[in-house]
Structure formats: C-alpha cells, structure tokens
Amino acid sequence: MSAMFRSFSNINYRIWFAGALVSNIGGWMQATAQDWVVLTELTDNDAAAMGVTMALQFGPPLVLVSLTGWVADRFERRRILMATQSALLLLAITVGVLLLNGVMTLPMMFCFAAAFGVVNAFDAPARQAFVSDMVSSGDTSNAVALNSASFNLARMIGPAVGGLLIVAIGSGWVFIANAVTFLAMLVALLLLRTGQLAPRLKNRRPGGLAEGFRYVWGRSDLRVVFVTVFLIGAFGMNFPIFASTMALEFGAGADGYGVLSSVLAIGSLAGALLAARRDRARVRVVILAAGGFGIAAFVSAAMPTYISYAVTLTFTGFMIVTLLTTANGYVQMTTTPALRGRVLALYMAVIMGSTPVGAPIAGWVADTFGPRSAIMLGGTAGFVACAIGAIWVFTSGRLHRSENSRFLMTLDETRPVSIIDEADIIEKKADPVEFSDEAAVTTPIRTPKKD
C-alpha cells in the first residue's frame, strides 16, 4: 500500500474512515442548511445573525475545555463517541421536525446551535485522540491527514447536495437526512475490533486542564502553533459568512452557496492528501501555510465574478487545510500520551472557541463594509500569524548559516537531542525545542570520538 494510504492497512482505521465519511457528508449537508435557514428563512440576509449562530455553536468547546479534555483522557473514547454521536442524531431530528412544522424561530435556532456546540465540545477531543488509539505512533500523522481528506471529501459532496436538497425538498428534510448518516458512525464504532485498539496511558494525577495548559505553555513550538490556529480560526475560517454573502452579492441562491463550499473543499482535499504523503508534520509548514492563506484570501476578495471567486477558493482551501492538518498532526505526535486528550481539547477549543471571537466581527464587517472587506480581514490574520511564526524561527536558534554556502541560510528542524524522561517533561515543563521537533527521529546523534 502506498505511503499516502498506509493507515488503511489497519482494519479498525478502515472501518472508522468509512463511517466517518458518511457522517461527515451529512454534517456538511446540515451545516449548509443551518446557515441558509438563519440567513434567508429566519432573518432577512442578516450576516450578523449567522455570526451569532456560529459563535453559539463553537463557543462551548472554549467554555467547557477543562471538562472535555479530562473526559477524553479519563474514559474510554469509543464509548464517549457513541454517546455524543447518539446525542447529535437526536438533536438533528428535533431541528428537522421543528422546521418541517414551521415553528422554528431564530431564538430557538440559537439554542439548538448552542446544544450542538456542547455535544461537539465532548465529541471533538475524543474523536481526535481516538485516532492515536487505532494506529501506531508512526502512522498517526498519516491517519490525521486521511481524516482531514475524509472531512474535505465530504465537504465537496455535502454542501452541494445540501444546497440542492434545500431547493428540492426543504431545509427540514436535510436535518433529517443528516440524522440518518449518524447511524453510519455508530455502526462503525460497534464494528471496531476493541482487542486491536492500542493501550493508552491514563493520567490519574490531579491537575486537569491546568496540567495540559502548563505543558503547552512550556513548549515554545506549541505556543506558536496555537497562536497561529487561533488567529486563522477567529478571522480566517468564517467561510459560511464569506461564501454565503459573496453568493448573494453575485446573485446566486442556496445551490450557488453550496457549490462554493464544495469548490473550497477541492483545494482542501488536495491539501489533506499532500499532507498524507509527508512522513511527519513540521512547524515550518504551518507558518508558511498561514502566509499562503493570507495571499489567497486577498486574491479571492478581488475577484469580479462568481466563477473567478470560486476558482480562487481552491487555493484558499488548500492553504487552510495544509495548515490545520499539519498543526493537528504535530500536536498529536509530539504530545506525551498521558496528556494527549487534554492538549487536544485545548487545541480544539482554540479552533472552535476562536469562532465566537471572530465570527460576529466578520459578520459585522460583512454587513457594514461588504463581504470582500471581511475576507481581507481574514487574510490579514494569516499574514500576522506568519509574521509571528517567522519571528519565532529567527529567535529560537533554528536558523543558521548553511554549511555548504556562506550566502545561504538553513532552517534546522531540530536541536541536539538528549534523552528526557516523559515525567520530567510534565514536571519541569521542558521545551521540546531541545528534543522533540519531528526531525529528531532522523537526526543522527554524534558522540565524542575516543582518543
């Protein structure tokens, strides 16, 4: 099996991937329907109301992070996911029934968005960390990238199908259809061979979120990754606001909005598959992708037609998924297993919890100055994130003169490696600049020559 799909050699991962793909398609169908309902059925093209909806849906991971990370580390993740997927199924059915009966209101939709957010706050860190339970540590980065490919393949299919279904049968039935797709994930979880799941460490010491936070704060590389993800998540990833308002500006309807979301996913899928080819995740890719996203955002904001705007979205999607997939893989690969759930909960809180900060601002900018200004705000965040990463590279001691040319500089992915006990990492908050950055796996360790 090729290196790009090496995680498929694991039967549990194959089962998981199939169930997740079906569920993700339904999830994107529902997201498209929810955005369109808020924008056109419950309000009169009010982008700010959509921003509030997104803030309520993505706020709970930030508020509940201390609890969700502890749960992901303390309890069996497969059982957590069965509970969260069942809850999401019931919520989708309820919203669909209310829409079909014509009794849904904007305040009610706000409440359901918050409910979806609470359940997803527990689902996301458990789902991310569960990947490490299914595959070997050497395949973790590949499995994370393939998960992203599944997510973005679903993004190609789901929004377009969702937009067409809204026009054909109504938004309420789209929520019902999504409820059915949750069954695929539940069946996959039941079919997993639990005996083949990797044993994982459980950190039973007190400390909770504070311990995970201290671990992240003690690592300069993770601080850069988290700051980058926050800036992009807050101001650059408000695609429902950007795409829906641009679709309206170009005179397109729900189907046109769905197509834009699918086009965005074409570039996203390409970025995920390219990440799957890499043997490990690197911080420098995260930094460069942030700058690339800024460029792509400004170019897309200048496009004069629907078609030209859609084409530029492929580059935007490529950059954003390259950044997020690499960041996710890097966090999983270099975090001590006993704290992985808590660190991933923090990571997901930064991604999802940054939306309540940026989405209302982006919605207000789109309403006041137009959608193009909102897109450029996201692009500016990308440039700022890239600049922060570049400053870290220059000040971390990793940039040095090339041994082969006095006029070239080389970015060293690692520093001299020393053996550090995992417990010491937690207790002393050691900075893995000295030991962990992924190339350490291949960097030869030189020993003094004997006289």
N, C-alpha and C positions, 0 to 999 in steps of 0.2 A: 504493500500500500504506500502511495506517495507520501512524502513528508507533510504535505498540506493537510492530509486527512488521516494522519496516523492515530488519532484518538478513536477513530471508528473501529480499530482492532479490538476495542473493549466493548463487549456486548451490552453492558449496562449503559454505556455512553450512547450507543446506537439507539437503544430504546428511549432514553431520555431525549435525545435530539429529535426523534420523530414526534414524540408527544409535545415537546416544546414548540416545534414548528407549527403544528396545527393550532395550538393555543395562542401563539403569537399572532397568527393571521387573524384570528377572532379578536384579539386585543386591539389590533390596529384598525379593524373594522369599527369596533366600538369607539375608539378614540376619535376617529373621523366623524362618527355620528354625534358624539357628545359635543365636539367643538362646533359642528354645524347647527345643532339644536340651540346651543347657547347664543350663537352669533345671529341666527336668522329666524328661529321659531320663538324663542323666549325673550329676545331683545331685537332692536332694530339696528343690526350691524354694529353692535357695541363691542369693540375690541377690548375695552377695559373690563367688561363683564367676563370675557373669556380669560383675561389675565387673572381675575379674582378666582375663577373656577380652577385654573391651573395652580394658583397659589394654595388653595384649599386642598387640592389633591396631592400636591407634592410637599406640603408643609409638615404633615405628621412624621415622616422619616427624620426630620430635624428635631422635632419636639420629643419624640419617643426613642431617640437613638440610644440612650442609656439602658433602656429595657430591651430593645430589639437585638442589640449586639450580644447582651448577656444570654438571651433566649437562644440565639443561634449557636453559641458556644456550649450551652449547658444541656440542651435537649437534643434528641435525635432529629436531624434535619429532615429526613424523609417524612416523619410524622408531622413536623411543623408545616411542610409544604402541602401535605394532604389536607390539613385544617385550613390553611389560607386559600388554597385553590377552591375548596368547597364553599368558603365564605364569599369569594369573588363571584362564583357561579350564582349563588342566591341573590346577591346584590344586582347582578346584571339582569336576572329575571324580573326582579322587582321594578327596576327602572323601565324595562321594556313594557311591562304591563301598565304602568302609570302613563307612559307616553301613548300607548295604544288606546287607552281610555280617555285621553285628552285632559287629564287632571294634573299633569306636571307643571310646576311653576319654577321660576328662577330661584327663589329661596330653597325650594325642595331640591333642585339640582345642585345647589351649593352644598347642601347637607350630604347628598349622596357622593359628591366629589370628595368631601372630607372622609366619608366612610371608606371609599375605595382607597384613599390615602392611608388610613390607619391599617387596613389589612395589608396593603403593599409594603408598609413600613416593616412588618414582620416577615413578609414573603421575600423581599429583595436580598437582605444579607444571608438568609438561609439558602436561597437559591444560588447565590454567587459562591458561597463557601462549599455548597454541596458538590460543586464541580471537582474540588480537591479530594472529596471522598470517593469519587468514581474512578479517577485516573491517577497514574503515577505522577510524582512531582515533576519528572522530566517532560510530561505531556500536558502539564497544567496550562502553560501559555498557549499551546495549540488548541486545547479544549475551550479556553476562554474566547479565543479568536473564532472558533467554529460556532460557539454560542452566539457571538455577535453576527456571524454570517447568517445564522438561522433567523435572528431577530430582524435583520435587514432584508433578507429574502421575504420574510413575512411583511415587512414594510412596503416592499414592491407590490405585493399582491393585495394585502388587506385594505389600504386606503382606497385604491381604485375600485375594488369590489364593493367596499362600504359606500363610496360615493354613488356608484351605480344602483346599489340596493336602496339607498335613501330616495333616489328618484323613482325607482320602480315600485317599492312596496312600503316605504316609510321608515323613519328612523327607529321607531319602536321595535320593529322586527329585527333590526340589526343588533340590538342589545340581546334579544332572544337567541339569535344565531351565535353570538359570542358565548352565551351561557352554555350552549351545546359543545363548543370547542374546548371548554374547560374539562369536559369528560375525557378528552384525549390525554391530558396531562395526568389526571387521576388514574387512568388505566395504566399509563406508563410507570407511575410510581408504584403501583401494585405489582407490576410485572418485573421490577428490578430484582436481581439476584442479591439479596442482602448479605449473603455469605461472602460475596466478592467485593463488597464495599471496604475500602481501606479503613483500618482502625485509626482513630484520631485522638489526639491529646485533649483532655478536658482540664481547663484551668479552674480549679475549685477554690483558689485563694480569694479573699475579699479584694475589692478594688473596682470591679465592674468597669464602667466606661472610663473612669479616671485612669485606670491602668493602661487601657488601649490608647487613650489620649496622650499619656506620658510617653508611651512607646513611639507614637507618631511624632510628637514634638521633639523627641531626642534624635530624630533622623532628619538631617537636612534635605536628603533626596526626597523623602516622602512629603516634607513640607512644601517643596516646590511642586510636586505632583498635585497635592491637594489644593494649593492656591490656584494653579492653572485650571484644574477641573471646576473649582468654584466660579472663577471668572467666566469661563466658557458656558457653564451651566446656567449662571444667572442671566447673562446678557446675550449669549450667542445661540442658545438652544431653544429659543422660543419659536420653533418652526410653525406650530399651529397658528400663532398670531401672524408671523411673517407671510406664510403661504396663503392663508385664508384672506387676509386683507389685500395681498397682491392679486389674488384671483378675482376679487371684487373689483379692483382697480382696472383689470384687463377685461372686465365684463363676463367672467366665467362663473359658472354655478357650482353646485356641490360636486358634480362629476369632475369639473376642471380642478377644483381644490384637491380632490382625491388623486388625480393624475399627477399633480405637482408633488404630493407626498411620495408617490411611487417613484417618480423620477429622482427625487432626492435619495431614495433607497438604492438606486442603481449604483451611484457612486459609493454609497455606504457599504454595499455588498462587496464592491471591488476592494475597498479599504480593508474590510474584515478578512477577505481571502488572502490579500497580500500579507496581512499580519500573521495569518496562519502559517505562512511559508517560513517566517522567521523562527529561528530556534529559541530565541529568548527576547524578552521585552527590554527596551532601553529608554532611559530618561530623555536622551537627546532627541529621540523620535517624537516624544510628547511635546518638547519645546518647539521643534521645527513645525510640527503639525499645527500648533497654535498660531504661529505666524502665517502658515499657509491658509488656515481658515480665515484669518483677517483679510488676506488678499482676495480670497474667493468671495467673501461677503461684500466687499466694496465693489467688486466687479458685477456681482448679481444685482446690487442696488442700482446700478447704472443702466441696466438693460431696458430697452424701449418697448419690447413686445413680449407677449406671453411665451412664445416659443424660445426666444433668446434667454429669457429669465429661466425657463425650465432647463435649458441646456447647462447653464451655469450652476444650477443646483446639484448636478452630478459631482462637480468639483467640491462644492461645499460639503456634501455628504461624505465624500472620500476623506477629506481632511478631518472632519469631526469624528468619524468612526475610527480612523487611524489613531487619533489622539486618545479616545476613550478606551478602545480595546487594548492599546499598549499600556495605558495607565492601570487598567484593571489587572492585566496580566502581571505587571511589575509589582503591584501591591500584593497580589496573592503569592507570587514566587518568593518574595523577599521578606515576608512577614512570618514570625515564629508561629507554628501551627496552633499553639495553645491560645493565642490571641487573635487568630485569623478572623473569627466571627465578629469580634468587637471592632477590629480595624476596618473590616469590610462594611460594617454597619456605619462607621464614621464616614467611610468613602461614599456609600450610597446616600447618607444624609447630606453630604456636601453636594452631590449631583442633584438629588431630588429636592433637598431643602434649599438649594440656592434659587430654585424657581420662584418661591414666594417673594424673594428679594427682587428678582429681575423681571418676572412676567408682568406685574402691574405697571412697572416703569415702562417696559416695552409697549404694553397696550396703550398707556397714556401718550407716549411718543408717537405711536402709530395714529392715534386719534387726532393729536394736536398738530403734528408736523408731517404726517404721512408715513406709510409703511417703509418707504425707502430710507428714511431717517432712522427708523427703528432697526433696520438691518445693518446700517452703518454703525450704530451703537454697538451691536454685537461684534462687528468686525474690529472696532476699536478695542474691545475687551480682549480679542485674540492677540492684537499687537502688544497690549500691555502684558499679557501672560507670557508671550515670547520674550519680551524685554526682561521680565523678572527671571525667567529661566536662563537667559544669556548672562545676566549679572551673576547668578549662582555659579554658572560654569566658570566664569573668569575669577571668581573669588574662592572657589572650592579647591583650587590647586590641581585641577584635572587638565587644564590647558597648558601645554608646554611646547617648546621648540622641537621640531622633527629631528630625529637622529640622522636622517638622510639628506636634509636640506636646511640650511641656515635661514632660509626665507619662508619656510612653511611651518604652520602650527599644527599640532596634533591634539585631538581630544582623547585623553586616556579614560577608558571606561572603568578603570579600577585603580586602586592604590595597592601598595604592598599588603599581602594577605597574611593575617595572623589567625591562629585558632582561638575562637572565642566561644565559650560555653553559652548555650541559649539562655540559661538562667541569668547569666551575667548581663546579657543584652537587656533583659527586662529590668533587672535590679539597678544596673548602672546607666541605663539609657544610652548605651554606646551608639555612636554614629556610624552606620554601615558604610560611610564613605571609605572606611578603612578595610571593609571586609566583604560587603555583600553585592555591590552592583554587578549585575548578572554576568559580566565577562570574567568575574573572578573564577568561574567554573573552569575556564580555559587558560587562564594566565599562569604560566609556569612560576613556581616559587624557587628562587635562587637561594642556595645555601653557600656559606663561605667555603672557599677551597682550602683543603688541608695542605699544609706546607710539606 
